[in-house]
Amino acid sequence: MSEVIQAINDQYKKKAVVNVKSGDSVKVHQKIKEGNKERIQIFQGLVIKTSKKNSHTSRITVRRIASGIGVEKSFMLHSPLITKVEVVKRSKVRRNYLSYMRSRTGKSARMTGLDFDKNAVNDIRDEELEAEEEKLKALKAEEASKKAEEKSKEEQELEAKVKEVEARHSEAEQTDEKTA
């Protein structure tokens, strides 16, 4: 039974998700529907909690100060409404749940930054999808080469027919000259 549940969970998981940790400053791009319109809204803040890292219900809680008021939002990383999660800054922390950040403001809310490669962290690639795209390109190239071969064969046949017609025409001219 657990195998069936695992298969269904894996079906709804995104293939590649950014590795987000507590203490990261992130930009979360979320789809918002308003009536029949759809737009993408960016929520930027500090990740104060991560839970269920390897599950399809993986969740992060992001906190930011908006107009002097602390706002927290939880995001399901594998949700189809989350289009992109971008790590802006990585900080040194020793906990998974940074609840003490709620009581801090100003300088006391600063965290020690760590050097990290933004491009490497934010570059998520779906290796299976890339492999499929490469196979598709190879198939298209193969089809193009087959078409080119067919065209060259047709062109050779046409050239042979043209030479044959020219030969007949020259023979007819020679016989006309002999009779004249």
Secondary structure, DSSP 8 states (H G I E B T S, - for coil): -HHHHHHHHHHHS-S------TT-EEEEEEEEEETTEEEEEEEEEEEEEEE-TTSTT-EEEEEEEETTEEEEEEEETT-TTEEEEEEEEEE--S-S--GGGGG--GGGG---EE---HHHHH----HHHHHHHHHHHHHHHHHHHHHHHHHHHHHHHHHHHHHHHHHHHHHHHHHHHHH-
